[in-house]
Amino acid sequence: MSRPLLLIMVILIILPAFVSDFWLNQILTRSIILGIAALSLTFLTTYLGVVSFAQITLAGIAGYTIAYFSPNTTGLGIELPWLFAVALALLFSTLAGALVGAIAKKSVGIYSIMITLAISMAFFYFTRQNYSIFNGWTGFSGITAPVIFGLSLEDSLVFYYATLISATAAGFLVVKFTSSPLGLAVQGVKDAARRVRAIGIPTTPVIIAAYAFSGFIAGMSGVLNVWQQERISSFSVGLSPTIDLLIIAVIGGMRHPLGAFIGAITYVLIDTFVIDLFSRDRFNMIIGLVLLFIVMAAPQGILGSFLSARKRIKKYDNNAIKRKIKNDCEI
């Protein structure tokens, strides 16, 4: 782990000692959960070259699974031990991701956007109209977070550290996956699919594997989100959260897994405090202006622009040192 990342981790570990419960729950924890969901999107965009609008759907599948197999106040579902419920949630989101990949395997650009958006909207209306499994419009409420190793996740501090550990694990998995032979094949499909096929690697299983992996990451955020919100409904998988996730990814940047979390905390801060300056009805306008500014002034996102600027400064410093050495030698 690099020194900047290590410093960030240390700050996040000790930060709860200096912030209120509001900041801990509504800002930090929420940002981490959204960051994990955005990470599943930036992974596909950066390494496979596709924009998927189905990531909220995959997170929602995991969330609904947790709700169905956990104690709740709706009277639906079957109560299972939390470990089995989490395993099923991640399994279903991974399989759903593989299914999305199988459907969208030959689509790129605007076509992948439209196909995944159609899948997302189909799931949204299905959850809204189905009452036997998804409880329709109302969804599930009163979902109880589990007690793990004697620690209750209903405690805000415990849950914060659980989300932080999950985010660290998600980032670690993405880094390891992209450096693995399968991850390199995924990047090869993005850069030169014909050459990948020419050397004997079928592209369809590679694409499906990438979508399945993104489904697993999205499922992690879905599990955490339903535990934090203690409810889930069709509104949780609608068009608005789907677009919000894309906004988060663009704002933060897609060159590094950390960009998803930078975009998430930026979005949460705007969403939380914009009503102090403007009417709540003006939120879409404000976030739209922020997105427009990012696209025009920093198309690589906040993190991407920072990394590019640091690279230019470092290059300038190296050139200055070389010129100084050259001048000293001439003297």
FENZIKA-V694264 format. One record per residue. RES is the residue in one small letter. PHI is phi as a letter, one per 40 degrees, with the letter a starting at -180 (none if undefined). OMEGA is omega as a letter, one per 40 degrees, with the letter a starting at -180 (* if undefined). D_CENTER is the distance of its C-alpha to the mean C-alpha in Angstrom with 1 decimal. Layout:
# FENZIKA-V694264
res phi omega d_center
RES PHI OMEGA D_CENTER
RES PHI OMEGA D_CENTER
This chain:
# FENZIKA-V694264
res phi omega d_center
m none a 20.5
s c a 21.6
r c i 23.3
p c i 20.9
l c i 18.0
l c i 20.6
l c i 21.7
i c i 18.3
m c i 18.0
v c i 21.6
i c a 21.0
l c i 18.1
i c a 20.4
i c a 23.4
l d a 21.9
p d i 22.4
a c a 26.1
f b a 26.3
v b i 24.2
s c i 25.0
d c i 23.5
f c i 22.2
w c a 20.2
l c a 19.1
n c a 17.9
q c a 17.0
i b a 15.7
l c a 14.6
t c i 13.3
r c i 11.6
s c a 9.9
i c a 8.7
i c i 7.4
l c i 5.7
g c i 4.5
i c i 3.4
a c i 2.2
a c i 2.3
l c i 3.3
s c i 4.6
l c a 5.9
t c i 7.3
f c a 8.7
l c a 10.6
t c a 11.7
t c a 12.9
y b i 14.5
l b i 15.5
g g i 16.0
v b i 14.8
v b a 12.8
s b i 11.6
f c a 11.9
a b a 11.7
q c i 8.1
i c i 9.0
t c i 12.2
l c i 11.0
a c i 9.3
g c i 12.6
i c i 14.7
a c i 13.7
g c i 14.3
y c i 17.6
t c i 18.6
i c a 18.4
a c a 20.3
y c a 22.9
f b i 23.6
s b i 23.6
p d i 26.3
n a a 26.0
t c a 28.6
t c a 28.6
g g i 30.8
l b i 28.7
g g a 27.3
i b a 28.3
e c i 27.7
l b i 26.7
p d a 26.1
w d a 22.6
l c i 22.1
f c i 23.1
a c i 20.9
v c i 17.8
a c i 19.0
l c a 19.6
a c a 16.3
l c i 14.5
l c a 17.4
f c i 17.2
s c i 13.5
t c i 14.3
l c i 17.6
a c i 16.1
g c i 13.8
a c i 17.1
l c i 19.0
v c i 16.8
g c i 17.4
a c i 21.0
i c a 21.4
a b a 19.7
k c a 21.0
k b a 23.5
s b i 21.8
v b i 20.6
g g a 20.1
i c a 20.9
y c i 21.7
s c i 18.3
i c a 17.0
m c a 19.8
i c a 19.6
t c i 16.0
l c i 16.7
a c i 19.8
i c a 18.2
s c a 15.8
m c i 18.9
a c i 21.1
f c i 18.9
f d a 18.9
y c i 22.7
f c i 23.2
t c a 21.7
r c a 23.8
q c a 27.0
n c a 26.8
y b a 28.4
s c a 29.3
i b a 25.8
f c i 23.4
n f i 26.0
g f a 25.7
w d a 25.1
t c a 25.3
g g a 22.8
f b i 22.8
s b i 23.5
g g a 24.8
i c a 22.4
t c i 23.4
a c a 21.2
p c i 22.9
v b a 25.0
i b a 23.9
f f i 26.7
g g a 28.5
l b a 25.7
s c i 24.6
l c i 21.0
e c i 22.5
d c a 23.5
s c a 21.1
l c i 21.6
v c a 21.1
f c i 17.9
y d a 16.6
y c i 17.5
a c i 16.0
t c i 12.5
l c i 13.3
i c i 14.6
s c i 11.6
a c i 9.3
t c i 12.2
a c i 12.6
a c i 9.2
g c i 9.9
f c i 13.5
l c i 12.9
v c i 11.2
v c a 14.2
k c a 16.7
f c a 15.6
t c i 16.0
s c i 19.3
s c i 20.6
p d i 23.1
l c i 20.7
g c i 18.1
l c i 21.0
a c i 22.1
v c i 18.8
q c i 19.2
g c i 22.8
v c i 22.1
k c a 20.3
d c a 23.2
a a a 26.2
a c a 25.8
r c i 29.7
r c i 30.3
v c i 28.0
r c a 30.0
a c i 33.2
i c i 32.7
g g i 32.4
i b i 28.6
p c a 27.7
t c a 24.6
t d i 23.7
p c i 22.9
v c i 20.8
i c a 18.7
i c i 18.4
a c i 17.4
a c i 14.5
y c i 13.3
a c i 14.1
f c i 12.2
s c i 8.9
g c i 10.2
f c i 10.7
i c i 7.3
a c i 6.2
g c i 9.6
m c i 9.1
s c i 7.1
g c i 9.9
v c a 12.5
l c a 11.9
n c a 11.6
v c i 14.9
w c i 16.6
q c a 16.0
q c a 17.0
e g i 19.6
r a i 19.5
i a i 17.8
s a i 19.4
s c i 19.2
f c a 18.1
s c a 14.7
v b a 14.1
g c a 16.2
l c a 16.1
s c i 15.3
p c i 11.8
t c i 11.2
i c i 12.6
d d a 11.0
l c i 7.4
l c i 9.5
i c i 11.3
i d a 8.7
a c a 7.9
v c a 11.7
i c a 12.7
g c a 11.0
g h a 12.0
m b a 11.0
r c a 13.7
h a i 12.2
p d a 9.1
l c a 10.3
g c i 9.9
a c a 6.3
f c i 7.8
i c i 11.0
g c a 9.9
a c a 8.5
i c i 11.9
t c a 13.8
y c a 12.8
v c i 13.6
l c i 16.8
i c a 17.9
d c a 17.2
t c a 19.1
f b a 22.0
v c a 22.7
i c i 25.1
d c a 27.2
l b a 28.0
f b i 27.8
s c i 28.0
r d i 24.9
d c a 25.8
r c a 25.2
f c a 21.5
n d i 20.6
m c a 23.2
i c a 22.0
i c i 18.3
g c i 19.8
l c i 22.1
v c i 19.5
l c i 17.5
l c i 21.0
f c a 21.9
i c a 18.8
v c a 19.5
m c a 23.2
a c a 23.4
a a a 20.4
p c i 19.0
q c a 17.1
g g a 15.1
i c a 16.0
l c a 15.3
g c i 16.8
s c i 19.8
f c a 20.3
l c i 20.4
s c i 22.7
a c i 24.9
r c i 25.2
k c i 26.1
r c i 28.8
i c i 30.2
k c i 30.4
k c i 32.1
y c i 34.5
d c i 35.4
n c i 36.1
n c i 38.3
a c i 40.1
i c i 40.8
k c i 42.2
r c i 44.4
k c i 45.7
i c i 46.6
k c i 48.2
n c i 50.3
d c a 51.3
c c i 52.5
e c i 54.5
i c * 56.1
